[in-house]
Amino acid sequence: MQTLKEAASEFLAHKRIAVTGVSRTSKEHGSNTVFKRLRDRGYQVFAVNPNADKVEGAHSYHDLKSIPGGVDAVVIATAPDKAEGTMRECIELGIKHVWMHRSYGQGSVSGTATVYGREHGITVIGGGCPLMSGSAADFGHKVMRVIYRGHVPKNRLTAEEARPEHHPAPNTVPS
């Protein structure tokens, strides 16, 4: 079974990454922070927001299929009820790497989307933040990685293990 560190390294090795849920008002939106940090670290990053044409000084795409040339990986940073639709779009487009953002609470993690993605061959990281790993990490996110370690999955779960009925409570992910 692939570890979180291995899955994160593989995810961040891709240079064309879409971030869903990037807001027109950046204050306190984790998706905006992820978008800006990846952009600042040299990634070719694409904002996705169906209700905006421009965010963070960049063009915003209404969906993944609108991104010219496609992407290799996606950070889902929307409400969990939107994650399954995004996962279906990833499958349709052949995107094989998805990270569902979560710093605390449920974040963007959807058990249904996780299972569906994994059953279709996608490497899904269900929790944590890409900014906690590798070259994208900064000091603050490294500290968060330690503080929230109970909320960040330590291994990729099998599709069966990720099913919602295997979770002891809706806001936890087995480690």
C-alpha positions in Angstrom: 0.0 0.0 0.0 1.3 3.4 -1.0 2.1 5.8 1.9 0.8 9.4 2.1 4.4 10.6 1.6 4.7 8.5 -1.6 1.3 9.6 -2.9 2.1 13.3 -2.1 5.4 13.1 -3.8 3.8 11.5 -6.9 1.0 14.1 -6.9 3.5 17.1 -6.6 5.7 15.7 -9.3 3.0 16.8 -11.8 3.4 20.4 -12.9 -0.1 21.0 -14.4 -2.5 21.1 -11.5 -6.1 22.4 -11.2 -7.4 23.7 -7.9 -11.2 23.7 -7.6 -13.1 26.1 -5.4 -10.7 29.1 -5.8 -12.8 32.0 -4.6 -13.2 35.6 -5.9 -12.8 36.7 -2.3 -9.6 35.1 -1.1 -9.8 35.8 2.6 -9.7 32.6 4.6 -10.2 30.2 1.6 -7.8 27.3 1.7 -8.2 26.8 -2.1 -6.9 30.3 -2.7 -3.9 29.7 -0.6 -3.2 26.4 -2.3 -3.6 28.0 -5.8 -1.2 30.9 -5.0 1.4 28.8 -3.3 1.6 26.3 -6.1 1.8 29.1 -8.6 4.6 30.8 -6.6 6.4 27.5 -6.5 6.5 27.2 -10.3 3.6 24.9 -11.0 1.3 25.6 -13.9 -1.8 25.9 -11.9 -5.4 26.5 -13.0 -8.2 27.9 -10.9 -11.6 26.3 -11.3 -14.8 28.1 -10.2 -18.0 27.8 -12.2 -19.1 31.2 -11.0 -16.0 33.3 -11.7 -14.1 34.3 -14.8 -11.1 35.7 -12.9 -9.6 34.9 -9.4 -6.3 35.9 -7.8 -5.4 37.9 -11.0 -5.7 34.8 -13.2 -8.3 33.3 -15.5 -10.7 31.0 -13.8 -12.2 28.0 -15.7 -15.7 26.9 -15.1 -14.8 23.2 -15.2 -11.9 20.9 -15.7 -12.7 20.2 -19.3 -12.4 23.9 -20.2 -8.6 24.0 -19.3 -6.6 24.0 -22.5 -4.3 21.1 -22.7 -5.8 19.5 -19.6 -4.1 18.9 -16.3 -2.3 16.0 -14.6 -3.7 16.4 -11.1 -6.5 18.1 -9.2 -6.9 19.6 -5.8 -10.5 19.4 -4.7 -11.1 22.3 -2.4 -14.8 22.7 -2.5 -17.7 21.6 -0.3 -17.7 17.7 0.0 -21.0 17.5 -1.8 -19.3 18.9 -5.0 -16.4 16.4 -4.8 -18.2 13.4 -6.5 -19.0 15.5 -9.6 -15.4 16.7 -9.8 -14.2 13.1 -9.4 -16.5 12.0 -12.2 -15.1 14.7 -14.4 -11.5 13.6 -13.5 -12.4 10.0 -14.6 -14.0 11.3 -17.9 -10.8 13.3 -18.6 -8.3 10.6 -17.6 -6.9 12.5 -14.6 -5.3 10.0 -12.3 -4.3 12.1 -9.2 -6.7 13.8 -6.9 -6.1 15.5 -3.5 -9.2 16.3 -1.5 -8.1 19.2 0.7 -8.8 19.2 4.5 -7.1 21.1 7.2 -9.7 20.6 9.9 -13.2 19.2 10.1 -14.5 17.4 7.0 -12.9 19.9 4.6 -13.5 18.8 1.0 -13.3 15.1 1.7 -16.1 12.9 0.5 -16.1 9.2 1.2 -18.3 8.5 -1.8 -16.0 10.5 -4.1 -13.0 8.7 -2.6 -14.4 5.3 -3.2 -15.6 6.1 -6.7 -12.3 7.6 -7.7 -10.3 4.7 -6.4 -12.6 2.1 -8.0 -11.8 3.9 -11.3 -8.0 3.8 -10.8 -7.4 7.3 -9.4 -4.9 7.9 -6.7 -6.9 9.8 -4.1 -5.4 11.6 -1.1 -8.4 12.1 1.2 -7.3 14.8 3.6 -4.5 17.1 4.5 -3.1 19.8 2.2 -0.6 19.6 -0.7 1.2 22.6 1.0 2.2 20.2 3.8 4.4 18.2 1.5 7.6 18.4 -0.6 8.7 21.6 -2.3 5.2 23.1 -1.9 5.6 23.1 1.9 6.4 26.2 4.0 7.2 26.3 7.7 3.6 27.0 8.7 2.2 24.0 6.8 5.0 21.8 8.1 3.8 22.7 11.6 0.2 22.0 10.6 1.3 18.6 9.3 2.4 17.8 12.9 -0.6 19.4 14.6 -3.2 17.7 12.3 -1.4 14.4 11.9 -4.5 12.6 13.3 -6.6 14.1 10.5 -4.2 13.3 7.6 -4.4 9.8 6.3 -1.1 7.9 6.7 -1.8 5.4 3.9 -3.8 5.3 0.8 -6.9 3.3 1.8 -8.4 0.7 -0.4 -11.8 1.5 -1.9 -13.4 -0.8 0.6 -11.7 0.9 3.6 -12.7 4.4 2.3 -16.4 3.6 2.2 -18.4 5.9 4.6 -19.6 3.0 6.7 -16.0 2.3 7.7 -15.6 5.7 9.3 -16.3 5.9 13.0 -17.6 9.5 12.7 -18.3 11.7 9.6 -15.4 14.1 10.4 -12.6 11.5 10.8 -10.5 9.4 8.5 -9.0 6.2 9.7 -5.2 6.2 9.9 
